[in-house]
Amino acid sequence: AEQDMCSLWHMSEPAVLSNLQLRFAADQPYTYVAHLLIAVNPLKPIPDPAEVSYEGAASSAALAALPPHQFAVAERAYRALLAQPAAGGGGRQDQSIVVSGESGAGK
């Protein structure tokens, strides 16, 4: 199963659902679609990884190598808030995180 569904050979509804089902069966409820994090309710407790592994990722590449998780989304947003302006006009960017789901889904 792919951690980022952008890596799927065919991007179709059956392929997306199959990938989510495979990750669910492997107790991996989080899956990326580029910068979007999809969380499937695992219907049981799943231990969170150590926050330190996400906070301690020295670079964006190291952070991207970690499994999909809401800690990674928060860490990327936090780093973008703290980024120093670059010579080309890049740097700090406003951030927002949208959490959506059914009522009672544990958001």
Secondary structure in CASP SS format (residue, H / E / C, confidence):
PFRMAT SS
TARGET T0000
AUTHOR 0000-0000-0000
METHOD secondary structure of the structure
MODEL  1
A C 1.00
E C 1.00
Q C 1.00
D E 1.00
M H 1.00
C H 1.00
S H 1.00
L C 1.00
W C 1.00
H C 1.00
M C 1.00
S C 1.00
E H 1.00
P H 1.00
A H 1.00
V H 1.00
L H 1.00
S H 1.00
N H 1.00
L H 1.00
Q H 1.00
L H 1.00
R H 1.00
F H 1.00
A H 1.00
A C 1.00
D C 1.00
Q C 1.00
P C 1.00
Y E 1.00
T E 1.00
Y E 1.00
V E 1.00
A C 1.00
H C 1.00
L E 1.00
L E 1.00
I E 1.00
A E 1.00
V C 1.00
N C 1.00
P C 1.00
L C 1.00
K C 1.00
P C 1.00
I C 1.00
P C 1.00
D C 1.00
P C 1.00
A C 1.00
E H 1.00
V H 1.00
S H 1.00
Y H 1.00
E H 1.00
G C 1.00
A C 1.00
A C 1.00
S C 1.00
S H 1.00
A H 1.00
A H 1.00
L H 1.00
A H 1.00
A H 1.00
L C 1.00
P C 1.00
P C 1.00
H C 1.00
Q H 1.00
F H 1.00
A H 1.00
V H 1.00
A H 1.00
E H 1.00
R H 1.00
A H 1.00
Y H 1.00
R H 1.00
A H 1.00
L H 1.00
L H 1.00
A C 1.00
Q C 1.00
P C 1.00
A C 1.00
A C 1.00
G C 1.00
G C 1.00
G C 1.00
G C 1.00
R C 1.00
Q C 1.00
D C 1.00
Q C 1.00
S C 1.00
I C 1.00
V C 1.00
V C 1.00
S C 1.00
G C 1.00
E C 1.00
S C 1.00
G C 1.00
A C 1.00
G C 1.00
K C 1.00
END
